[in-house]
Amino acid sequence: MTATISDKAVVQCPAGTVLFREGESGSTMFVLKSGRVRLEKRVHDQTVVVGELGAGAFCGELAMINDQPRPVTATVTEDASLIKLEAGQFEEMVRKNPDISVRMLKKMGKRLNESQFRVSNYSLRSNEGRLLHQLRHEAEQAGDSDALTGSTPIPDDLAAVLSIDIGELKALLNEFIDRELIAIDADGHFEIPDPAEFDRYLSYLELKDRYDYSES
């Protein structure tokens, strides 16, 4: 996507820079050459991390495509070099390079699916339930979604994704280990020894959450 872009379109953004905020109108998008950007969305009274982007990824395109307010806030988390594209530049690039549209649609679809999962995960009010649900999702993405087998890396940003304190995250993971719901190796990868038991406990938490909600 960068072959026809002038050097003038490249901007340097230090960590902490907010590229755009949720709810704003926008006519620009960004392509990451280096660095990292975090996408966040407000769900009720919490901030949900719906995406972590690295080199080669892009953000801001949805507001340009559907002419709607920005659905998320984008913040640079690691000093970044970005290509800033205005709506006209983006449209011209897509017209001249149809294969770009296909690649973008595939990436957008994958990112939207992940975003929808993270937002829907907040229907569970307990951190315990959300963490188990997230671990199940990670196992599905890494391997066989039917068997939930294999070794899966624990995401580095897991605490941020779930909006919980790192201390509570470690405590919950240790609790799951004690219950033999998961096993974690020295490399920070987890396995689900008994997927059926894992799913039974997750179903119990989901039912408990619904009952607690109806009683409140």
Secondary structure in CASP SS format (residue, H / E / C, confidence):
PFRMAT SS
TARGET T0000
AUTHOR 0000-0000-0000
METHOD secondary structure of the structure
MODEL  1
M C 1.00
T C 1.00
A C 1.00
T C 1.00
I C 1.00
S C 1.00
D H 1.00
K H 1.00
A H 1.00
V E 1.00
V E 1.00
Q E 1.00
C E 1.00
P C 1.00
A C 1.00
G C 1.00
T C 1.00
V E 1.00
L E 1.00
F E 1.00
R C 1.00
E C 1.00
G C 1.00
E C 1.00
S C 1.00
G C 1.00
S C 1.00
T E 1.00
M E 1.00
F E 1.00
V E 1.00
L E 1.00
K E 1.00
S E 1.00
G E 1.00
R E 1.00
V E 1.00
R E 1.00
L E 1.00
E E 1.00
K E 1.00
R E 1.00
V E 1.00
H C 1.00
D C 1.00
Q E 1.00
T E 1.00
V E 1.00
V E 1.00
V E 1.00
G E 1.00
E E 1.00
L E 1.00
G C 1.00
A C 1.00
G C 1.00
A C 1.00
F E 1.00
C E 1.00
G C 1.00
E H 1.00
L H 1.00
A H 1.00
M H 1.00
I H 1.00
N H 1.00
D C 1.00
Q C 1.00
P C 1.00
R C 1.00
P C 1.00
V C 1.00
T E 1.00
A E 1.00
T E 1.00
V E 1.00
T E 1.00
E E 1.00
D E 1.00
A E 1.00
S E 1.00
L E 1.00
I E 1.00
K E 1.00
L E 1.00
E E 1.00
A H 1.00
G H 1.00
Q H 1.00
F H 1.00
E H 1.00
E H 1.00
M H 1.00
V H 1.00
R H 1.00
K H 1.00
N C 1.00
P H 1.00
D H 1.00
I H 1.00
S H 1.00
V H 1.00
R H 1.00
M H 1.00
L H 1.00
K H 1.00
K H 1.00
M H 1.00
G H 1.00
K H 1.00
R H 1.00
L H 1.00
N H 1.00
E H 1.00
S H 1.00
Q H 1.00
F H 1.00
R H 1.00
V H 1.00
S H 1.00
N H 1.00
Y H 1.00
S H 1.00
L C 1.00
R C 1.00
S C 1.00
N H 1.00
E H 1.00
G H 1.00
R H 1.00
L H 1.00
L H 1.00
H H 1.00
Q H 1.00
L H 1.00
R H 1.00
H H 1.00
E H 1.00
A H 1.00
E H 1.00
Q H 1.00
A H 1.00
G C 1.00
D C 1.00
S C 1.00
D C 1.00
A C 1.00
L C 1.00
T C 1.00
G C 1.00
S C 1.00
T E 1.00
P E 1.00
I C 1.00
P C 1.00
D C 1.00
D C 1.00
L H 1.00
A H 1.00
A H 1.00
V H 1.00
L H 1.00
S C 1.00
I C 1.00
D C 1.00
I H 1.00
G H 1.00
E H 1.00
L H 1.00
K H 1.00
A H 1.00
L H 1.00
L H 1.00
N H 1.00
E H 1.00
F H 1.00
I H 1.00
D H 1.00
R C 1.00
E C 1.00
L C 1.00
I C 1.00
A E 1.00
I E 1.00
D C 1.00
A C 1.00
D C 1.00
G C 1.00
H E 1.00
F E 1.00
E E 1.00
I C 1.00
P C 1.00
D C 1.00
P H 1.00
A H 1.00
E H 1.00
F H 1.00
D H 1.00
R H 1.00
Y H 1.00
L H 1.00
S H 1.00
Y H 1.00
L H 1.00
E H 1.00
L H 1.00
K H 1.00
D H 1.00
R H 1.00
Y H 1.00
D H 1.00
Y H 1.00
S H 1.00
E H 1.00
S C 1.00
END
